[in-house]
């Protein structure tokens, strides 16, 4: 039981606090809503201070807790959340009617109260009415009274019993119910934000992908986020109201929070707070299927969470999880910073081994021209790969649907075959630790000869998304690689909008994966790049290396094969650097002029 009044007491005199403390423990007739003497004292105090006051009374008629709010709401004490439905909450509405607000009714539901009541006061401190609401098997019940005398004759115990019957009925339901976490999104637009229409839509989509139910959003414009609290004091008050109104149990920030900001928010709001980086890492954790992907996610999570861990040396600290129970370990895993650093070191060594194994496996890949799909998440990269490779790879309307890289061989009519790799999508404010941890996966981008930068042309923020992708490519040091910008989803915008985007993005190829529009134009552009840097050559492959004949045949444009005395003779146009790699593997090669006949390499040398 709360022994002292709690809430917004900064401007309340000590004598008033002592008076309210004296209310705690008082007993009254349990059949009455509230004792008349206590009600009049509470009304007088609320009018004098111009603040809401809430009193919580149990089924036996004893006052358990007194809460002081501000002009608009009374704070709900968190320790009542586990109480049974025996409690009644009676609170005041200074200079307002007795009508119960949406916030009041949400408190009734969230804390499973037996009933909630509001006493309205006018500007003279007189009672204008009293309202009562409670839950029953027939739904929400609402009663209004004009004066305190009229409510004095009302027995409230049947109301509490109606709520009890409802609880027993609900507890008897044996169906398994999966409850999503209820989220409130918060964000700050600063002077350096380049988005034309800044909003929390992307964070909302990320939250949906992570399995959250988004019920409210609060966005603040200011020069910079508050160093200690992220949001200003006024906005924090607004956040508290929304938390009560919608029964929120997790707040998601649109930026990466400092340890100080996260601690302040959680202490101020009394619920779990996660930031954009943790949210993205949670999505990656749910998407990781391969051992490599899981290692990379765990490494990124630990690196991101380490600075937010308090305690040094042998002192242990609690490491909070992200959404649900996802994370590098248990939701409340007690670990020492030193042990986390040790785990990070182990993961980095394991990923180094993964890199070496990947390099060994990709030896054959290096002989082919390599094309990598890059772009903002959900731009349509996987769908485009399906069309080009004529396969049915998983393509979902979710952010980060592709986590582990997928590579397919695509063959053209005139210029041989190339390898097409689908990679993880980029996003605004992509955590740096994630880029570092996923270096093995992003190796597909770094080893590519050509990048297909897929852009969602239907997104109003596509130019901002392009800048975000280029920023990541710059961090990967691949911004100088040849690129083809692919303007996808033109079926969702007008012709005028397509033309406007072509002016903003010169040389972009507009396509529609849904309608297969201009896929042939894109393939032709890729073939032009395939032809660049090629030379005419004759390759002689010994018969004992015959298993490599299909591979070398696919490497060449206009390839022809002849059978000679000491092996297969393949003529065609090969990429110059691939020719040198084949030569280093002991395969005989002779460059030739266009006019040369198809002469075996061993006869020309």
Beta strands, then each sheet from edge to edge (+ up, - down):
strand 1: 6-7
strand 2: 53-57
strand 3: 63-68
strand 4: 88-93
strand 5: 115-121
strand 6: 127-136
strand 7: 139-145
strand 8: 182-189
strand 9: 213-221
strand 10: 250-253
strand 11: 272-274
strand 12: 317-319
strand 13: 333-335
strand 14: 369-375
strand 15: 406-411
strand 16: 417-422
strand 17: 450-456
strand 18: 482-488
strand 19: 509-510
strand 20: 534-541
strand 21: 557-564
strand 22: 567-575
strand 23: 588-591
sheet 1: 1+ 3+ 2- 4+ 5+ 6- 7+
sheet 2: 9+ 8+ 10+ 11+
sheet 3: 12+ 13-
sheet 4: 15+ 16- 14- 17- 18- 19-
sheet 5: 21+ 22- 20+ 23-
end
